[in-house]
Amino acid sequence: MDDLYDEFGNFIGEAESDDESEHEVQVADPYLNYDDDEVAEVNDQQLMEVDEDGPSNAVILHEDKQYYPTAQQVYGTDVETMVQEEDTQPLTQPIIEPVVQKKFIVEETDLPSVRFSREFMSDLMNFPEQTRNVALAGHLHHGKTAFMDMLVFETHDIEQKLEKRRGKKRDEQLRYTDTHTLERERGVSIKASPMTLVLQTSKGKSHLVNVLDTPGHVNFADEMAASLRLVDGVVLIVDVVEGVQVTTEHTIKHAILEGLPLTLVINKMDRLILELKLPASDAYFKLKHVVEQVNTFIEEVVPGQGEKYRVSPEKGNVAFASSDMRWCITLQSFARIYAQSYPGVDVEEFSRRLWGDIFFNPGSRKFTRRAAEDKAKRSFVSFVLEPIYKLYAHTISKDPDELKTFLGRHGIYLKPNELKRDAKDLLRLACAQFFGPATGFVDMIVNHVPSPVDGARRMLERYYTGPLDTKTVASMEKCDPDGPLVVHVTKLYNTADAKSFHCLGRVMSGTARPSTTVRVLGEGYTPDDEEDMVAVTVTDTWIAESRYNVPTSGVPAGSWVLLGGVDNSIVKTATIIAQKLPDDEEPYIFSPVKHFFESVFKVAVEPINPSELPKMLDGLRKVNKSYPLVTTKVEESGEHIILGTGELYMDCVLHDLRRLYAEMEIKVSDPVTRFCETVQEASAIKCYALSPNKKNKLTMVAEPLDTGIAGDIESGKVNIKDPVRKVGKFFENNYGYDLLSSRNIWAFGPDDMGPNILQNDTLPSDVDQKLLKSVRDTIRQGFSWATREGPLCDEPIRNTKFRIMDVNVAPEAIFRGGAQIIPTSRRACYSSFLMASPRLMEPVYSCSMVGPADAVTAAYTVLGRRRGHILSDGPIAGTPLYQVKGLLPVIDSFGFETDLRIHTQGQAIVSLVFDNWQIVPGDPLDKEAKTRPLQPATAQATARDFVLKTRRRKGLAEDVTISKFLEPELFRNLKESGILD
């Protein structure tokens, strides 16, 4: 009996026969429902543990004993089990939370029914000559999304869904391309939305039309810039009442500078009739004024070349529309309505006589240039406007019986229940039958927008960074579906759960197919530096339709494609190419998108819970992908900075960060702005800097750049990568540089399109040119570093030229490495900068306000309080509205729109867009300028105030000290001479 236990009292047991062992196991725990297999397993295990030599004194540890079966044995291996202590989480939180499907965009549950065959649509992609890529662009609330809805109603059978709407929702616009939750709530487009539609011309020929509906708010003009890269033409939509506004001007300017043809749609024609109640003859002058406004601005953008881009109804590139009533006409399509009633009418000849100072004489039935009588009406008024006016007036005012007779005379037949509908629905039904589908609009873009085959050359010449004489380029020019795959991606769209992105791009060559391995070339890729390149596999290809995506087996060249699975390495734009190019050519990228203003609105963010920092960083990366012009970075102080274009833009970015991408609460700093640093005069002395080993010496002088150079560099008119002769010629011809100076421009800074110049002014007789050439790159790196973070408050330097006056370099290569030259070059730049009357620059918004006449005084009042000023104000022709234009410093613009709305009882609409950089009044190094707490700085202390507060915010030393950058000996000499007093 004693042998059954060891010396510690642990039960050992003794070996018995197999039968007894089996009996013991089965009887010992009868309440455990073991299967036969499990029992066999336990028996085998016990048999293996039997010590045949008799009792053992081995110690069995407590953790090795098994009194009960494990959860895995009870429930099986395919069931996940969790052991949860009661006090580790609150009772309000379930131990196993239910799976929640998060959706942040509006999307169709299934493919909606359409009035064309989707197979036909995918077949049309094989004929790029019948494809058109266009963008709808224009100002806020001018009707772009509503115009898109009109095309959706023509092509999609969704009337039944809308009839189920009740209450307020029934009167809401469809806004089919507004899919983001914020867009639905705020009633303003935030993202550019693509749709591919099959539309018919007036002759019944089908065309594949890829349309991008772009946002109209001036803060989101970056979306428009990214969209214009994918298209071959722009449809400019202008509200007939407001005319040309801020975003309209930016659209025209950007389109013309990019070489894109313009077509004009004058929208909201019904406002002339129902809202302004203008007589038909006055309405003609209002329409003419809008067309002339557009043409005048075109002429301002390209003086002397306006005729090439001129829009005019008789040219066929102007359409008239009412997106609310869902009709759109051109002179040609309206002439075709007459031709249906009068078969002998020549559509082309008749349409030419429907615009301008051409009058119709009913007596002689002839058109004349002069009015036959005093009250004679222009042909456009007689044949176009008056019929539309009559249709609107009778449909709204007559009772059902009279209306039925009137409409019947004009070939419009409505059902009795339709005649009893409210005025808006009734008018829409009457217009639908009278005007028919928007074939005039399709005719206009087919005739005036080039096909992808015709537009490929323009894209290659402007954006392709490689040589234009390769087989790949030849394939892109022909839109060859069998060529090597090349896709230019400019937009990223988050998925419904916001966990990944789909990439929208234009297929330039080849066919984009799923399960294809491709190379993704980022914006920083060059054949010399292949770091920004990864190989990935395309998981899916879709045809993008805003609220739904049509999966497809491949998208050929000339069309747009939505790609899945390639977004990880793409930040803003990318070029996707095949694994292997013909003749093993070097791959090249399409240049990044150029935006026509900068992100100057800045906030700092941090997580409320510090442990969630990695989550926030992941959210910032996703936000950076989602918005084309947003910039995220970490400053020296450790702050995480977000840079955007304005208040609404930043509000949307922070909403997406909190709700979509990071799902966390974050602290946001008060908004501030970016600054720049510049100089007003040439350096007082030649400033030199010695390298740490005292064997190298650099001498520099800083001076302001000539007016206009910075703009030319940033706009790409001159490129430092061009041949030296070409760069030299540009500065020689435009700015009067001598030949030697212009050919010795070494770099622009801080990057290749930075608004600063590094120029070598050393003479071959004074400096060993061979040694100088060996340190050229390291001097440039130091210059780039200095101009990226200026000495005043670590902000970029702007409008400054640094001239290298003298260089003494150690002859031994080991003593003139990057570690010696780069910081020396930076200190030489800083010291020469601080000796050249440094100044601070701030960004300025161009402010445009539209409102009634009594809102003008409020604009003067509110702008005056914020260091702003009015440039012009005046009435908008043919309306009771006034437009005021002015300038406002960005740092004083926070809350400006709310302030103005309060002063005008919400009647004024404001647009703020970055305009230029201007020097802040005052000397930033003036230590005598005093700032009092909680009081605004005086005019001459403003720059000093900004510098001190910016340095404090960034965690820098309280004040700028010149002695930090000057050599001690030079500093002593300057002190003794009194220059630094």
N, C-alpha and C positions, 0 to 999 in steps of 0.2 A: 504493500500500500504506500509505503514511504517513497517508493520509486516513481510514483505518479507525479510528484512535485519536486521542483528543484530547491536549492538552498534559500532562494528568495521567496518561496511560497507560490511560484507560478506553476500552473497546471501544465504538465508535460504529456501525460497519458502514456499508454503503452500500446505497442503494435498488436493488433488482433487479426483475425482472419478476414479475408475480403468480404465475406458475407456479412460478418458482424459490423464491419466498417460501414458498408452500404446501408445496413439497417439503422445504425446510429445516425447517419447523416439525414436520412429521410424522416426519422422520428424526432430528432432533436428540435427542429424548428418547423413544426407542421403549419404554422400560420403564415410562413413565407411561401408564396405561390410560385415556386420554381417550376420551370418547364423541365421536361425529361432531359433535354439537351443540357440545360444548366446544371441539373443534378449530376449528369455524367461528367461535366467539366469539373465540378467540385470534387467528385470522387477521384477523377484522374489526378487532380492537384494533390489531394490527400495521399493518394498512393505514391506520388512522387516524393512526398515529404517523409514517408515512413523510413525510420532507421531500422534496418534489419538486424543490427548488432545488439538490439535491446535498448533500454532506456538511455536517454542522452541528457547531459547536463547543459546543453546549449541554451543561451538566454534569448527569449523571444521578446523583442521590444514592443511597447504598447501600440505604437503607430503601425506596426506590421500586422497586428491582429485585425480580423474582420468579423465583427459581431453581426453586422447587417449587410445586405447587398447594397452596392452603390446605386446612385440614381441612373447611371448609364445601364446597369444590368436590369433595373426595373422598367425604365421607359424606352430603352433601345438607343442605338448610337446616333440615329438621325434626329433626335430631339435635343434642343439646346436647353440646358438647365442652369439656373442661376441661384446662388445662395446669397440672400440679402439680409444683413443685420437690420433690426428694426430702427435703430437710431441714426443710421447713416444718411437718410434723406427724409424730407418732410412728408407727412401723410398726404398732403395735397398732390404730391408727384407720384404717379403710378410706378411700380417696380418695372413693369414692361410697358413702355408707352406705345400707344397705337400708331401705326404708320400713317403719316399725313402727307398727301400729295399736294405740294405747293405749286400754285400757278400764278405767275405774275404778268401774263399777257392774255389778251382775249384771242381765242382761236376756235376755229370750227371743230366740232366733234368728229365730223366726217367730211369727205370731199363734197362740197355743195354742187347741186346740179347746175350745169352751164348750158348756154344756147349754142355751143359749138362742140365738136368732138375733140376730146383731149388727145386722142391719137393723131388727129389732124394737126393739132397745135404742135405736138412733138415732131411731126413730119415737116412742118413749115420751118423748123429750126435748121433743116438741111439746106435751106435756100436763103442764105444771108442777104441776097439782093432784095428779098421781100420782107426783111426785118428792119425795124426802126427802133433805136434806143434813145429815149427822150427823158428829160427831167421837167417836172412841173415846179416852177419857182416863182416867187413873188413875196409881197409883204404879208404881214400878219393879218388874218381874217379877210384876205382878198378872195378867198373861195377856192383854194387849190384842192383841199381834201373833199369839198363838196363837188368840185368838177370831177374828181376821181370817182366819187360815188355815182355820178351820172354814167360814167363808162362801165362801172360795176353793174348798174341796173340794166344796161344794154346787154351785157354778156352773161350775167348770172340770174338764175331764176330764184330770187329770194323774196318775192312779193308776199308769199304765203306766210313766211316767218314774221314779216313786219306787220301783217294784219292781226297777228296775235297780241301785239303790243296794246297796252291799256294805259289810260291816264296820261301823265306827263311824258312818259316814254314814247307815246305815239307821235308827239310833235317834235321829238328830238331828231337831229340829223343822224343819218346812218353812220357816217365817219368810219368807213370800212377799213381804211388804212391806219387809223389810230388804234393800235393794239396794246400799247403800254398802259398799265393801270393809271399812272399819273396823267397820261393824255386824255383818258376818259373822264377823269375827275375834274381836270382843269379846263378842258375844252380847247387845248392848244397842242399842236403837233410838236413832238420833241425829237423823234427819230425820223430819218428818211425811210420810207416804206416802198419796196419794189412790188410790182405786179406785172405779170405777163398775160396779155390779152390777145385774142384774135378779133380784129376789127375790119370792117369792110369799107371800101371806098364807094363813091357815088356810082361807079360802074360795076359794083358787085364783086370786085376782086378782093380776096382776103389777104391781110398783112398781119404779120406777127409784130405786135407793138409792146416793147418793154418800157414800162413807165415807172419813174421814181417820184413819189410824192414827197417833196422836201418841206421842212418846217419853215414858217414865215417869220417867226420871232427872231429879231436880230441877234440875240444871244446864241442861237443855234445855227448860225450861218456856216459853222464848221461842217455840219452835216451836209449842207448844200455843196460846199467845196469838195467833200469826199464823193458826193454823188456825180458832180459834173465831170469827174475823171472817167466815169464809166459810160458816158452818153456821147452821142454824135450831134445833138442839137438841144436847144432849150425852148420850152414853151413858157413864155413870160405871162403870168396872169396878173392883171391890174384891175382893181376895183374902179369902176367908171366914176364914182363920186370922189374918192380920195385921190385918185391919180397916182403919179409916181411918188413913192415914199422911200425911206432909207434902204430897206432890204431890196426894193426894186432896183435902186441905183447900184447896189453892190452886185446884184445878179447880172445886170447889164455889163458892168465893168469887168467882172470876172469872166463872163462868157466871151466877151470880145477879146480880152487879153489871152484867153485860151484858144481863140480861133473857132469858137462854136457858133453856128448860125442861130439867129434868133427868130422865133415866131411869137406873135402877140395875140393873147386872148383878152379882150375887154369884157370883164365879167360884171355880173349884177346889173344887167341892163334894166331889169324891172324896177330898180331903185329910181331911175329917171322918171318912170311913169307913176309909181305908187307912192314914193317917198318925197322926191323933189317936185313932182307934178310939173315938170318942164313941158312946154309945148314942143311938138315934134321938130320944128325948125330950130329951136334953141338946143334941143337934145343933139342935133347934128353938130352944132358948134362945140358942144361939150365933148363929144366923141372925137372930133377933129383935134381939139386941144390936147386930149390924152395921147393921141398918136404923135402929135408934134412934140409933146413933152419927152416922149421916149426917144424920138429922133434927135432932139436937141442934146440930150445927155449922151447919146451915142457919138455925136460929133465932138463933144467935150472930151470923151475918152480917147478917140483916135482922130485928131484934127486932120481934115482933108481926106479922110477915108470913110466918112460917114455913109456915103452912097452905097458902099459894098454891103453894109449891114442894115440899111434903111428898111423900116417896116411901113407898109402901106396897104390898105384894103385892095387897091387895084392890082398890086403885085401878087395878091393871093396869100400873103403871110400874116394877115390880120383877121381874126375871127371875132364875132360878137356872141356873147353867151349869157345865159341866166342859169347858173348851176343849181339854184334852188328849184326852178321850174323844169330843169333837165332838158334844156335845148341849147344848141350851139350852131351858128350859121356863119358862112362866109358869103361874099357877094356872089360867088359862082354857085354855091348850093342854093341860095335864095333865087337866083335867076333860073335854076333848074325847076323850082316850084312853079314858076310862071310857064316854063316850057311844057310842063305836064298838062296845064290847062290850055295853052296856046301852042300847039305843035310846031308852028312855023318859026318860033323864036330861036335865034342862034344864041346859045348860052354864053359862049365866050365873048361875043361882040356886045351882047346886052350887059354882061357883068362889068365890062370896061366903062360903061356909061353910068354906072350906079354910084360913083364917088367923085367928089370934087365939085367945082363950079360948073356943073352941067345941068341944064334945065330941059324939061320936057314940055313941048308945046302941044296941048291936046288937040288944038284946031288942025294943025298941019301934021300932027303925029310924028314930029321930028324932035331930035335932041339938038340943042343949041348951046353955045358957050355963053351967050348973053340972055338975060331974061327978056321974054317977049313983052311982059307987062310987069307992073310994079309988084304985084303980089304973087308972082310966079315962084314956084317952089323948086328946090333942087331935086334931081332925080332920086337921090338917096332918101329924101324925106317922103316923096310921093310913092315910091315903089317898095320901100323897105320899112321905114319907121311908122308911117300912118297905118298900114295893115296890122302891124304888131300892136300899136296903140288901140286900134278898134277891137282887135281880138281880146285884149285885156279888159277894156272898158265894158264891152257887151257881156263878156263871160261873168264879170263880177256883179254887174248892175241888173241884168235882166232876170225875169222869173223863168222857171223851167220851160214853160210852153214856148214863150218867145225865143228863149235861148236855143231850144231845139230847132226851131225854124231857121234862125240866123246861122247856126253852126252847120245845118244841113246844106245851106246854100254854098258853103265853102268846103264841102266834102268831109265834114267832121260829124261822125255819128256816135252819140253816147247812149248808153242804156238808161232807162227811166230811173233806176236806183242811183246811177252815177250822176244824173242831173240834179239830184237832191242832196248831194254831198256839200260839205262846207266849201267856202270860196277857194281856199288854197288847193285842196284836192281837185276841185272842178277845173281850176285853171291849169293844173298840171296835166290832167287828162286831155284837155283841149289842145294844149301846146304839144303834147306827145303826138297827137294825130296830125296837127298842122305842120309841125317842123320835121317830124320823123326822127330817125337816129342821127347821131352826129357824124354823118359821112363827110360833111364839109371839113370838119376838124381833121379827119383821117387823110383826106385829100391834101390838106395844107401841110401836114408833117411828111407825107410821102413825097410831095413835090419839093419841099424846102429843107428837109433834113436828109443828109446823105445816109446811105445804107452802111452797115459795118465794113463792107468791102471798100467803099469809097472813103470812109472815115479812118481806116486803119493807118494810112500814110501819115495823117495829121498826128495821130497818137504816137506813132513811132518817132517822128521827127522831134516832137516836143518832150516826150517823157522817157523814151528808151535810152539807156545809158551806154549801150554797146554799139558796135559798128553796124551800118545799115546795108552791108553788102554780103551778108551770110545767108545760108539756106534757111535758117530759122526765121530770119526777118522776111525772106521771100514768102515763106509759108504763112506768116502773120499778115502780110499784105493781101494775100489771096483768100484769107480766112479758110485755109485748107483744113478740112476735118480729119484728113489722114496724116497731117504733119505732126511734128513733135508737140507735145502738150505744153502750152504756155497760158497761165491764168493770172490776171492782174487783180489782186484782192485789195479793196479799199474800205470795206465795212464789215463789222462784226456784230451779230445779233445774238443776244442771249436766248437760251432755250426756255421752255415754259417754266422749268423749275430753277432757272438761273444758275445752274451748276456748270454749264459749259457754253460754248459759243458755236454758231454756224457762221461761215465766212462767205460773204457775197463778193463775187468777182466776175470779171468779163473774160470769157474764153477768147484769147487772141489767136490761138492756133491749136490744131488737134481736137480731140474729143475728151471731155472730162468724164471718166467712168468710175463707179465704185470699185473697191478692192484693188485700186492701182497704187503702186508705190511711187511717190513723187518726192522732189526736193523742194523745200520751202526756203526761199531766200529772203532774209529780213532786210530792213532799211539800211543796215550798216554793212551789207555784203559787198565785197569787191573781189574780182578774180585774184588780187594779191592777198586779200585777207578773207579767208573762207570761214571765219569763226561763226558768223551769223548764218549758218546753213544747217538744216537738219533733214533727215530722210524720214518721211511718215507715210502711212497708208490712208488713202481716202476711204472712209467707211460708207458714206452715202453721197448721192448727188440728187438735188431737188430742183424743181422749177419754183421760184419764190412767188407766193401770191398773198403776202401780208398775213392774212388770218389762217392760212393753211399752206402747206407745201405739197407739191405733187412729186412723188418719188419717180425717178426716171432711170433708165439703164445707161444714159449718157447724154451730155449736152455738147453739141458741136460748136466750132468756132463761130463767133459773131453774136452769140447770145450771152445772157447772164446765167450764172449757176450758183446755187447755194451748196456749199461743201460742208460735210461733217467729218470730224476726226482730225482736222489739220490745224486747230486753233491754238494749241498749246504754245507754239513758238512764235505766234504772230502777236504783235503789240498794236500797231496802227494799220500799216499797209504791208503787203508782201507780194512777191512774185513767185508763183508756183510753176515749176518746170518738170519735164520728164526726167527720168533717171539718166537717160543717154540722149544727147543731141546729135544731129547728123554731123559726120566728119569730126566727132569729138570736139565740137566747138566749146569755147569757154562760155558759161552762162552769165548773163547780165540781168540787172534788175530794171524795173520801171521806177523812176525817181519818186520820192515821197510826195504826198499831196502838199501843195502850197496853199496856205491860208492867208486871207487878206487882212487879218489883224492878229493881235497877240493876246495870250491869256495874262491878264494883269490883276485879276481879282483873286486875293489870296486869303486862305484860312488855314489854321493849324488844327489838327485833330489828334485825339488820344483816347484810348478805351477807358471807360469808367472803372472797369475791373482790369488791373494791369496784366493779369494772367491771360487775357484775351488778345494780347498784342499780336501774336501770330495770325489769329483769325482776322484782325483788322488789316494786317498787311496783305493777306490773301484777297480781302475785299477791295483794297486799294489797287491791286494788280488788275482785278476784273473791271473796276471802274475805269481804269486807264485804257483798257481795251474797248470799252463800250462807247466812250465819248472821244471823238477824233482830236479835239483840241485841249483836253484836260491834261495837266502835267502833275505828276506826284513825285516828291523828292524828300530827302531827309537833310535838314540843315545842320550846320556845325553844332548848334545847341541841342541836337537830338530831336527837334520838333519834326513831325510828319506834316508836310505842307501839301495842300491841294491848290492848284492854280486853275482858274476858270475865266470865263468871259464876262460874267455879270451875275446879278443877284438871283434871277430865276434859274439860270444855268447851274449855279452852285447849289441852290435849293434842291434841284432835281438830282444832282450828283450825290449830295449827302443823303437824300431819301433812298437812292439805290444802294448806297453803302450800308445804311442802317437796316433796310428791309430786305433787299434782294440778295446782295452778295455776302454780307458779313453776319446779318441777323443778330445785331448786338447794339447796345447803347454806347454812344460815343460823346465825348466832350468836344465842343467846337469853340475855337477862340473867336474873339471879335474880328470881323473882316479887316484886312489891311490891303496894301497894294504893293506891287513890285516897284522898285526904284531903279534908276540907272545913274552912273557917275560919268562926268565929262569934264573937260577943261575949257576955259575961256580964252586963254592966252598961251603963247609959247613959254616953255620953261625958262625961269629967270637965269638959270645957269646950266651948264652941262653937268649932268649927274652921273657919277660912276659908281660901280659896285664891284667889290673884290670877291672872288670865290672863297669858300671856306679854307682852302689850302694856300690862299694868297698868291697863287701862280697865274690867275686869269683875271682880266679886268675888262669890264664892259662899260661904255659910256653912251648915254642916250639923252634925247631931248623929246618932250611931248608937246604937241600943238594941236589945235582944233582942226577937224577936217573941213574941207569946203562944203558949203550947203549943197545937198543933193547926192553926195557920194554914198552916204549910208543907205539912202533909199534905193539907189541903183544896185548896190551890192545885195541888199535883202530881196529885191525883186528879181534878181538873177540876170540883170542886164550885163553884168560882167562877172566872170567866174575865174577864181584863182587857178583852177585846174586847166584852163585854156592855155594855149601856147603863150610864152612870154611876149612875143611880138604882138599878139592880139590884145592882151591885157594892156601892154604899153601903148598901143595905138588908141585904145579906148580913152585912157587918161590923158593922152596927148591931145586928142581931138576935142574932148568934152570939157576938160578942166585945165588945159594949158600947161600940163606937166612937161618938163623938158625930157628929151629922149632917155638920158641917163637915169633920171629919177623914176620915170615910168617903168623902165625895164628892170629896176632894182626893187620892185615891190615883192617882198618875200611871202607875205601871208596876210589873210584877213583873219580877224579874231572876234570871239573865242573859237568859232568854227569856220568852215569854208564860206559861210554866208553871213559872217559877223560884221557889224558896222564899225570895225576898227582896222587900221592898216599898220603893218610892220614894214618899214622901208630901210634898206641898206644905203647909208649915205657915206660910207667909207671910201677913200680913194685908193686905187691899186698901188700908188706910190707909198702910202703910209702903212698899209696892212697887207700881210701875206695872204693873198686870196686863197691859196691852197689850204692853209690852216683854217681860214674863215669858213670855207666850204665844209670842212670836216665838222664844225660845230653848228652849222646852220640849222639843222633839225632840232637840236637841243635848245638853241636860242628861241626858235619858234614855239617849242613846247612851253618854255617859261613865259613867253608873251601870251600864249593861249591861256595859261593858268592865271596870269595877272588880270587879263581882260574879263575872265569869267567871274572873278571875285575881286572887286576893286578895294582900295585901301580905306575908303571912307566908312562903309558899312557892309562890306562883303557882297555888294550888289554888282551886276555886270557893268563894265565900262562901255561907253558908247561915243561915237563921233570923235574919236581921238586917233591921231597918227603918231606912232613912235618911230623916231629916226635914230638908227644906230650910227653914232658919230665916230667912235673909235673902238677897236677891239685889240687887246693884248692877250694872246693865247699861249699856253705852255706848249713847247714843241713836242714834248713827250705825250703820247696818246693817253697814257695811264693817268696823267694829271688834268686832262680836259674831258673827262667822261660826263655822262648826264648828271650824276650826283653833284658835280661841281658847277656845271654851266646852267642847269635849269633854275635852281633857286637864285643864282646870281642874276640871270636874265629877268626873273620876276622882280627882284629887289630894284634893279635898274629901272624897270617900268614904273614901279610904285614911287620911287624917289623923284623921277622926272615928272610924273603925274602930279604929285603933291606940290611941286615947285612951279606949276603952270596954272595957278588960280583955279583949283578944282571946284566944281559945282555939282549939285544934286539935280537929277531930272526926274520928273514924275509923269505918269501917263495921264492923258486927257481924253475924256469921252466927248464925242459929238452928240449933242442932245437935240432930238427932234420931237416936237409936241404938236399934236393935232387936237383941236377942240373948238368950242364956240368962241365968239369974239370976247366975251367977258372973262374967258380963262387966260387971256394974254397977259393981263396985269399980274395975275397970280404967278405966271411963269417968271416974270421980271423979279417979283418979290422973292420967290423961293431960290432962284438962281443967284440973286445978289447976296443972299446970306451964306452961300457955299463957295465963295471965290469964283463963281461962274459968271459968264456974261453972254448977252444975246448978240447974235450976228445979224439975223434978219427976221422979220415977221411980215406976214401978208395973208390976204384971203386966198382960199383955194377956189379957182374960177368955177362959177356956176353952182356954188354951194354956200350954205351959211357958215362953213367951217373956216378956221384960220390955222395957219401953220407957222410955228415959231422954231427957229434954229439957233443953237448956241453951243458954247463949250463949257465943260464942267470937269474939274480935276477928279480923278477916280477916287482918291482918298476922301473927298467930300461928297461922294455920290451915294453913300450908303443910306438907304431910307428915303432917297430923293423922290422916287416914284410915289411912295406912300404919302409923303408930305404934300406933293403936288395934287394928288387925288383928293386929299382932305381939303385943300384950299379951293379946289374947283368942283367939289361935290361929286367927284367921280366922272366928270365930263371929259377930262383930258386923257389922251393916250400918249404915253412917252416911249421913245426908243433911245437907248443909250448904246453907243458902239465906239470901240476904241478908235481914236483919230490920230493922235501923234504924241510925241514926247516933248515936254517943255521944261525949261529950267526953273527950278523952285527959287523964288526970290530970297536973297540973303546969302551970306558966306557961311558954308558949313563948318569952317575952321575958326570962326570968329568967337573967341572965348568971352568977349565982353557982352555978347547977346544973351540976355537973361530970360529965362522962361519961368513963369510963376505956376505953382501947382493949381490944377483945376481951372485954369484960364487959358484961352486960346493965345498962341504966340503972336507977337506983333509981326507985321509984314516982313520986316528985314530979319527977323529971328526964326522964320519958318523953316528954312533949310537946316539951321542948327538944331532946332527942335526935332525934326524928322530924323536926323543922323543920330542924335543921342538916344532917342527912344528906340530906334531900330537896333542900335548896338546893344542896348540893354535887353531888348527882347531876344536877341540872338546869343546872349551870354558872352559878348565880347567885352574887352576893357572899356572903361567909361568914355575915354576920349581917344582921338586919333593923335598919335605922336610921330612927327616926322623923323625924330632921332632914331626910331626903330628901324627905318629903312636906309637912312643916310650912313655913309661910312663915318666912324667917329672923328677922324681927322678933318673931313669935309664939314661935318657938323660944327666942330670947334671953330673952324675958319669963318663959317657963315655967321656964327654967334658973335664972333669978335668984330666982324665987319658990319654987324647990325642989320643984315638982310632978314634974319629970322625973328627980329624983335616985334 
